[in-house]
Amino acid sequence: MNWKKTVLAGMIAVTAAILIIGCGSQSQKQDSQKMPDKIVIGLDDNFPPMGFRDESNNLIGFDIDLANEAAKRMGVKVEFKPIDWDSKEAALKSKKVDMLWNGLTITDSRKKQIAFSKPYMKNAQILIVRADSPIQTKDDLKGKIIGTQEGSSSVDALDKDPDFKNSLQDVKLYGDFVAALMDLEVGRTDGVLVDSVVGRYYMTKKEGKFRVLAGSMGDEEFGVGMRQDDAVLVNKLNSVLKEMSTDGTMKKLSEKWFKTDITIPVQ
């Protein structure tokens, strides 16, 4: 009889453990389907004019303004957290942050790891050289050194054009585009492959220092990155982005930062 009691007790313990695990999983699933009280937004805080520091070290920028307004309309508090942009997907998956909102390009490879909001802005990859450079076309960069930001969609654009990439002497990777453009200005590189919104904004602060080569290395769209199981948050943000697009808020913020409206209608 004793061995039967032992077996029965074991079966009861296993069943209880399964029920506890199941309840825990269900609870976590339910939690992921609720709107949080607060969202933590991961960003590269040196990505003007999307998100960067002013002279008083305050975070400012188009995406900062947009995210603050979206959080207000969603009824949640917001915290901005600078992260290593090259490890942004890991920061999101490990729940160090809840969103990636900082000129994040929507790509097929990223869609496999994270959920995106509807696109809200167009972007392009452009090549910038010094104003006094003899380089006039993309082909003139053969055997030259260019810089770009590590972990950015500029790296993806280079990988999609292996003939051009292999024709270069070297590709220097930087922590941010501002550092890459500073090195270009002092002659450490011959060109920079950069997001159009960043490059053109930087050029307005350095009038007469740079030129943009004709054409682009790819057109893109910006979206907000979230975890794939945060369906309620994704849907709520999409609703708010559409609202801000329709009522003219996005247009107003774009004109504030870019002097023109470069947003796209959120569907």
C-alpha positions in Angstrom: 0.0 0.0 0.0 2.8 2.4 0.8 4.2 2.4 -2.7 0.7 3.2 -4.1 0.4 6.1 -1.8 3.8 7.4 -2.8 2.9 7.2 -6.5 -0.4 8.9 -5.9 1.2 11.7 -3.9 3.7 12.2 -6.7 1.0 12.4 -9.3 -0.8 15.0 -7.3 2.3 17.1 -6.9 3.1 17.0 -10.6 -0.5 17.9 -11.5 -0.4 20.8 -9.0 2.9 22.1 -10.5 1.4 22.0 -14.0 -1.6 23.9 -12.9 0.6 26.6 -11.2 2.8 26.9 -14.3 -0.3 27.1 -16.5 -1.9 29.8 -14.3 1.4 31.7 -14.3 1.6 31.6 -18.1 -2.0 32.7 -18.5 -1.4 35.5 -16.0 1.6 36.7 -18.0 -0.4 36.5 -21.2 -3.2 38.6 -19.7 -0.7 41.1 -18.4 0.8 41.5 -21.9 -2.7 42.3 -23.2 -3.1 45.3 -20.8 -2.0 48.9 -21.4 0.9 49.7 -19.0 0.8 52.6 -16.6 4.2 53.7 -17.9 6.2 53.1 -21.1 10.0 53.3 -21.2 11.3 54.4 -24.6 14.8 53.4 -25.7 16.7 55.8 -28.0 20.0 56.9 -29.2 20.3 60.4 -27.6 22.6 61.7 -30.2 20.4 61.4 -33.3 19.4 65.0 -34.2 16.7 66.1 -35.0 14.8 63.0 -33.9 16.2 62.7 -30.4 19.2 64.5 -28.9 20.5 66.7 -26.1 20.3 70.5 -26.0 22.9 72.7 -24.4 21.3 72.1 -21.0 21.4 68.3 -21.5 17.7 68.1 -22.0 16.3 65.5 -24.4 14.6 67.3 -27.4 13.7 66.4 -31.0 10.9 65.5 -33.3 10.4 62.0 -32.0 10.6 63.2 -28.4 7.8 65.6 -29.0 5.8 63.0 -30.9 6.3 60.4 -28.2 5.3 62.8 -25.4 2.1 63.7 -27.2 1.3 60.1 -27.9 1.9 59.1 -24.3 -0.4 61.9 -23.1 -3.2 60.7 -25.5 -2.7 57.1 -24.4 -3.0 58.1 -20.8 0.4 56.7 -19.8 3.6 58.1 -18.2 6.7 58.1 -20.4 10.4 57.7 -19.6 13.2 58.1 -22.2 16.2 55.8 -21.7 19.4 56.1 -23.8 20.6 52.7 -24.9 23.3 51.1 -27.1 21.5 51.4 -30.5 23.5 48.5 -31.8 21.8 46.3 -29.2 18.3 47.8 -29.4 16.5 44.6 -30.1 18.0 42.9 -27.1 17.1 45.9 -24.9 13.5 45.6 -26.1 13.2 41.8 -25.7 14.8 41.8 -22.2 12.2 44.5 -21.2 14.8 47.1 -20.4 12.6 49.3 -22.6 9.1 49.0 -24.0 9.5 50.9 -27.3 12.2 51.8 -29.7 11.3 55.3 -30.9 14.1 57.2 -32.5 14.1 57.3 -36.3 13.8 53.5 -36.4 13.7 52.2 -40.0 11.2 49.4 -40.8 13.1 46.5 -42.4 12.2 42.9 -43.1 14.9 41.6 -40.9 13.8 43.7 -37.9 10.2 42.6 -38.5 11.3 39.1 -37.6 12.3 40.2 -34.1 10.0 43.1 -33.2 6.5 44.5 -34.0 6.3 47.8 -35.7 3.7 50.6 -35.6 2.3 52.0 -38.8 5.0 54.1 -40.7 4.8 57.8 -40.0 7.8 59.3 -41.9 9.8 58.7 -45.0 13.6 58.6 -45.0 16.4 57.9 -47.4 20.1 56.8 -47.2 22.3 59.6 -48.6 26.0 60.0 -49.2 27.6 63.2 -47.9 31.0 64.6 -48.7 32.9 67.7 -47.8 31.9 70.8 -49.9 35.5 71.1 -51.3 35.8 67.4 -52.1 36.6 66.4 -55.7 34.2 63.5 -55.3 31.1 64.2 -57.5 29.4 60.8 -57.7 29.0 57.6 -55.8 31.5 55.9 -58.2 34.2 58.5 -57.3 34.3 56.9 -53.8 36.0 53.8 -55.1 39.1 53.2 -53.1 38.0 55.8 -50.5 37.0 55.6 -46.8 33.4 56.2 -45.7 31.8 56.3 -42.2 28.4 55.3 -40.9 26.7 54.4 -37.7 27.0 50.9 -36.3 23.7 49.1 -36.1 21.9 51.6 -38.3 19.9 50.9 -41.5 22.8 52.6 -43.4 24.8 49.4 -42.7 21.9 47.4 -44.2 21.9 49.7 -47.3 25.7 49.0 -47.7 25.1 45.2 -47.5 22.5 45.4 -50.2 25.0 47.0 -52.5 28.0 44.6 -52.3 29.7 46.0 -55.5 29.9 49.5 -54.0 30.9 48.2 -50.5 33.7 46.1 -51.9 35.0 49.0 -54.0 35.7 51.0 -50.8 39.0 51.0 -49.1 37.3 50.9 -45.7 34.0 51.4 -43.9 34.4 53.0 -40.4 31.6 52.3 -37.9 30.8 54.9 -35.3 28.6 55.0 -32.2 26.4 57.7 -33.8 26.1 59.7 -37.0 27.3 62.9 -35.4 30.7 61.4 -34.7 30.9 60.1 -38.3 30.1 63.5 -39.7 32.6 65.2 -37.4 35.3 62.9 -38.7 34.3 63.7 -42.3 34.6 67.4 -41.6 38.2 67.1 -40.4 39.2 64.8 -43.2 39.5 61.4 -41.5 37.0 60.0 -44.0 36.0 60.8 -47.5 32.2 60.4 -47.1 29.4 59.4 -44.8 26.4 57.2 -45.5 23.6 58.6 -43.3 19.9 58.9 -42.8 18.6 61.8 -44.8 16.8 63.4 -41.8 20.0 63.4 -39.8 22.4 64.4 -42.5 20.4 67.3 -43.9 19.6 68.6 -40.4 23.3 68.5 -39.5 24.2 70.3 -42.7 21.9 73.2 -41.7 24.1 73.6 -38.6 27.3 73.6 -40.7 26.4 75.7 -43.7 28.8 75.5 -46.6 30.8 72.5 -45.1 29.1 69.6 -46.9 27.4 68.4 -50.1 25.0 65.6 -50.8 25.8 63.3 -53.8 23.0 62.9 -56.3 20.6 59.9 -55.8 20.1 57.8 -52.7 21.1 54.3 -51.5 17.5 53.4 -50.6 14.2 54.8 -49.5 12.8 53.9 -46.1 10.0 54.5 -43.7 10.2 55.1 -39.9 8.1 53.3 -37.4 8.0 52.6 -33.6 9.4 49.2 -32.5 7.6 47.1 -29.8 7.6 43.6 -28.5 5.6 41.2 -30.7 3.4 40.0 -27.9 2.4 43.6 -26.8 -0.6 43.6 -29.1 -2.7 46.0 -27.1 0.1 48.6 -26.9 0.8 48.3 -30.7 -2.9 48.7 -31.5 -3.4 51.7 -29.1 -0.3 53.5 -30.5 -1.4 52.9 -34.1 -4.8 54.5 -33.2 -3.1 57.5 -31.6 -0.6 58.0 -34.4 -3.5 57.9 -36.9 -5.3 60.5 -34.8 -2.2 62.8 -34.7 -1.7 62.4 -38.4 -5.3 63.3 -39.2 -5.6 66.3 -36.9 -2.4 67.9 -38.1 -0.3 67.4 -35.0 2.4 65.5 -36.9 2.5 68.2 -39.6 2.9 70.9 -37.0 5.8 69.1 -35.3 7.5 68.3 -38.6 7.4 71.9 -39.6 8.9 72.8 -36.3 11.9 70.6 -36.8 12.3 70.3 -40.5 10.6 73.6 -41.8 8.4 71.4 -43.9 6.1 68.4 -43.6 7.9 65.2 -44.3 5.5 62.9 -42.4 3.3 60.4 -44.3 -0.4 59.8 -43.6 -0.8 57.1 -41.0 -3.3 54.5 -42.3 
